[in-house]
Amino acid sequence: MYDYIIIGSGYGGLSSAALLANSGLKVLLLESHSLIGGCASYYKRGDFLFDVGATTLSGVAENRPMGHLFKTLDIKPKLKKMDVGLVVKMDGKELYRYAEKDKWIETSADFFGNKSENKVWDKIYKTEEMAWEFVMNNYGLPPSSLIDIASLIKASNLKYAGLVPAAFNSLDSYLPKLLLRKENYYRFLSEQLLITSQNSIKDTPYLTAAMGLAYPSETYYPYGGMKSIADLINKKFIQCGGEIKFKNRVNKIEIEKEGYKISTVNGNVYHTKGVISNIPIWNLGIMMDGREGEYFKKKAKFFDSAWGAFTINFAIESNLAMPSAYYQVHTRTKIPYSHGNSMFVTFSEPDDFERAPKGWKTVSISLHTDVSDWELEDYEDYDRRKEFVTKKLLEEFDNQFPEFSDSAKVYVLSGTPNTFEFYTKRYRGYVGGIPHSLKKSLINIPPNKTPFKNFYIVGDTVFPGQGIPAVVLGALNIHKKINDSSIYGTKFE
Ligand SMILES: Cc1cc2nc3c(=O)[nH]c(=O)nc-3n(C[C@H](O)[C@H](O)[C@H](O)COP(=O)(O)OP(=O)(O)OC[C@H]3O[C@@H](n4cnc5c(N)ncnc54)[C@H](O)[C@@H]3O)c2cc1C
């Protein structure tokens, strides 16, 4: 019998598995695909390595989730901090989101002609700093039991009281009205929020908006792509005695006397004292009967939608050094079937030979799309639509990056919500997590600890939400709860 079975090897599941195995527990990781990583996985074509989804790493400072994970597991990925965390291409110009705060404020003030930029960004950076400090020091969030509430009531938390209104008021209520009336400023903020909080200026709480808006101050490029970090975490897991089984898609979780019985589509059955599910809440309810199934179905119904992604990967022959690996490009023409008016473009660094040979770069483009636009009855319609969007996106890329107009593109491959659903099994191909919203706030988002004995949930559809640092924070919190006998009892309830 295993101590814990982890279902899914996305960053949330993989980190949970490595942390628990590192603490001496007997852990089995079940993955339906043949590779680790989920939405941050990869594929290879020829000499090239492509990320399927996530490309940007943040939260790496020692007191933030990735830094904390690397330290605990004693792993040292090869990362490069970007001095320009992100380049925003808009209105025919380039706006550098410098990592250094003062340099960014000065650049932004020049670009938008706003005198009050320092006040706005000082507040955003301060809120972000405090929010990280608060979540890293309190793992009873969102409080779901008296023990959680008791763990939050301490003198050292008083200084975070200012974060409470920030969690329940929108970004626009914190910004000067004059600023918001500037069309290009409003558009800049809207597109930045869409790729971070997945929501609009009016409906994103200031707290999570600040965390999203400040992220280019801490953007890291992982050599060898997201794969390289997942590989290190997995290696540590195996070294600590963990077991991973691929092509094991879980389809049933049942309660039994000493824990849980886990069954897979290919007929395997495993027994465990505890479970950590890394699959989205939308997928979980149907795997369990009774009260447990109802609990997850109810959560899934409340958070009933999310965005899909359209992606394109290809390689180009070019040696060009770029100011940043990451670009947010405001599109000149609306890309069909896209939500928002921007695309996110990632270039591999010229000296990253794990991703591309010398003289070549990989390019990844992604944008938000509505999943229902891809749920077509007729496969030929679907193919035509996919080809059409691919063509439009590539035209936009050529217009926006004329420096590559002579470079041939090879291995051009695009993905839709259906592609994500096929490879990650995520319901309807919803990715990127639950949008941060005032209507459905962080307080409502399912906590990592469920009401069921030794049953935890981790990933971008549960607290604290979307993105790799967030799902890793979920894993760190679960690890602390399981380990912290002084507050939460023993490793097993
Ligand atoms: C296009 C795109 C770009 C993004 N860019 C960034 C970025 O730059 N930076 C960033 O931080 N975040 C980014 N994100 C978000 C980030 O990738 C995700 O939030 C994060 O990777 C989700 O991790 P997760 O642990 O929730 O699990 P997932 O990645 O969803 O993994 C779940 C795993 O469970 C497996 N699984 C599913 N069902 C079963 C089953 N029944 N049995 C067994 N296994 C199962 C899946 O195969 C998968 O491996 C991006 C996402 C997308 C789609």
The ligand as an SDF file (V2000), in Angstrom:
LIG
                    3D

 53 58  0  0  0  0  0  0  0  0999 V2000
   -0.6030   28.2040  -23.9050 C   0  0  0  0  0  0  0  0  0  0  0  0
   -0.2890   28.3140  -22.4370 C   0  0  0  0  0  0  0  0  0  0  0  0
    0.7330   29.1560  -22.0190 C   0  0  0  0  0  0  0  0  0  0  0  0
    1.0360   29.2720  -20.6610 C   0  0  0  0  0  0  0  0  0  0  0  0
    2.0750   30.0600  -20.2810 N   0  0  0  0  0  0  0  0  0  0  0  0
    2.4800   30.0570  -19.0000 C   0  0  0  0  0  0  0  0  0  0  0  0
    3.7030   30.6790  -18.6320 C   0  0  0  0  0  0  0  0  0  0  0  0
    4.4270   31.2080  -19.4920 O   0  0  0  0  0  0  0  0  0  0  0  0
    4.0670   30.6440  -17.3180 N   0  0  0  0  0  0  0  0  0  0  0  0
    3.3080   30.0190  -16.3610 C   0  0  0  0  0  0  0  0  0  0  0  0
    3.6760   30.0180  -15.1770 O   0  0  0  0  0  0  0  0  0  0  0  0
    2.1490   29.3890  -16.6940 N   0  0  0  0  0  0  0  0  0  0  0  0
    1.7370   29.3790  -17.9840 C   0  0  0  0  0  0  0  0  0  0  0  0
    0.6160   28.6880  -18.3490 N   0  0  0  0  0  0  0  0  0  0  0  0
   -0.1880   28.0340  -17.2990 C   0  0  0  0  0  0  0  0  0  0  0  0
    0.5040   26.7720  -16.7940 C   0  0  0  0  0  0  0  0  0  0  0  0
    1.0260   26.0230  -17.8640 O   0  0  0  0  0  0  0  0  0  0  0  0
   -0.5040   25.9100  -16.0350 C   0  0  0  0  0  0  0  0  0  0  0  0
   -1.2660   26.6980  -15.1390 O   0  0  0  0  0  0  0  0  0  0  0  0
    0.1790   24.8070  -15.2370 C   0  0  0  0  0  0  0  0  0  0  0  0
    1.1850   24.1800  -16.0120 O   0  0  0  0  0  0  0  0  0  0  0  0
   -0.8870   23.8090  -14.8110 C   0  0  0  0  0  0  0  0  0  0  0  0
   -0.3120   22.8100  -14.0290 O   0  0  0  0  0  0  0  0  0  0  0  0
   -1.1990   21.7710  -13.2320 P   0  0  0  0  0  0  0  0  0  0  0  0
   -0.3320   21.1860  -12.1730 O   0  0  0  0  0  0  0  0  0  0  0  0
   -2.4880   22.3850  -12.8280 O   0  0  0  0  0  0  0  0  0  0  0  0
   -1.5290   20.5490  -14.1740 O   0  0  0  0  0  0  0  0  0  0  0  0
   -1.6370   20.2210  -15.7210 P   0  0  0  0  0  0  0  0  0  0  0  0
   -0.5210   20.8630  -16.4380 O   0  0  0  0  0  0  0  0  0  0  0  0
   -3.0150   20.3620  -16.2160 O   0  0  0  0  0  0  0  0  0  0  0  0
   -1.3150   18.6680  -15.6330 O   0  0  0  0  0  0  0  0  0  0  0  0
   -2.2450   17.6910  -15.2540 C   0  0  0  0  0  0  0  0  0  0  0  0
   -1.6480   16.3280  -15.5820 C   0  0  0  0  0  0  0  0  0  0  0  0
   -2.5950   15.3180  -15.2370 O   0  0  0  0  0  0  0  0  0  0  0  0
   -2.6130   14.3290  -16.2620 C   0  0  0  0  0  0  0  0  0  0  0  0
   -3.9340   13.6930  -16.2020 N   0  0  0  0  0  0  0  0  0  0  0  0
   -5.1290   14.2270  -16.5540 C   0  0  0  0  0  0  0  0  0  0  0  0
   -6.1340   13.3580  -16.3140 N   0  0  0  0  0  0  0  0  0  0  0  0
   -5.5570   12.2500  -15.7810 C   0  0  0  0  0  0  0  0  0  0  0  0
   -6.0770   11.0110  -15.3010 C   0  0  0  0  0  0  0  0  0  0  0  0
   -7.3760   10.7520  -15.3330 N   0  0  0  0  0  0  0  0  0  0  0  0
   -5.2010   10.1060  -14.8110 N   0  0  0  0  0  0  0  0  0  0  0  0
   -3.8700   10.3620  -14.7690 C   0  0  0  0  0  0  0  0  0  0  0  0
   -3.3280   11.5190  -15.2150 N   0  0  0  0  0  0  0  0  0  0  0  0
   -4.1630   12.4570  -15.7010 C   0  0  0  0  0  0  0  0  0  0  0  0
   -2.3730   15.1330  -17.5310 C   0  0  0  0  0  0  0  0  0  0  0  0
   -1.9150   14.3120  -18.5870 O   0  0  0  0  0  0  0  0  0  0  0  0
   -1.3300   16.1460  -17.0660 C   0  0  0  0  0  0  0  0  0  0  0  0
   -0.0160   15.6500  -17.1940 O   0  0  0  0  0  0  0  0  0  0  0  0
    0.2920   28.5360  -19.7010 C   0  0  0  0  0  0  0  0  0  0  0  0
   -0.7260   27.6790  -20.1190 C   0  0  0  0  0  0  0  0  0  0  0  0
   -1.0080   27.5510  -21.4710 C   0  0  0  0  0  0  0  0  0  0  0  0
   -2.0610   26.5950  -21.9040 C   0  0  0  0  0  0  0  0  0  0  0  0
  1  2  1  0
  2  3  1  0
  2 52  2  0
  3  4  2  0
  4  5  1  0
  4 50  1  0
  5  6  2  0
  6  7  1  0
  6 13  1  0
  7  8  2  0
  7  9  1  0
  9 10  1  0
 10 11  2  0
 10 12  1  0
 12 13  2  0
 13 14  1  0
 14 15  1  0
 14 50  1  0
 15 16  1  0
 16 17  1  0
 16 18  1  0
 18 19  1  0
 18 20  1  0
 20 21  1  0
 20 22  1  0
 22 23  1  0
 23 24  1  0
 24 25  2  0
 24 26  1  0
 24 27  1  0
 27 28  1  0
 28 29  2  0
 28 30  1  0
 28 31  1  0
 31 32  1  0
 32 33  1  0
 33 34  1  0
 33 48  1  0
 34 35  1  0
 35 36  1  0
 35 46  1  0
 36 37  1  0
 36 45  1  0
 37 38  2  0
 38 39  1  0
 39 40  1  0
 39 45  2  0
 40 41  1  0
 40 42  2  0
 42 43  1  0
 43 44  2  0
 44 45  1  0
 46 47  1  0
 46 48  1  0
 48 49  1  0
 50 51  2  0
 51 52  1  0
 52 53  1  0
M  END
$$$$
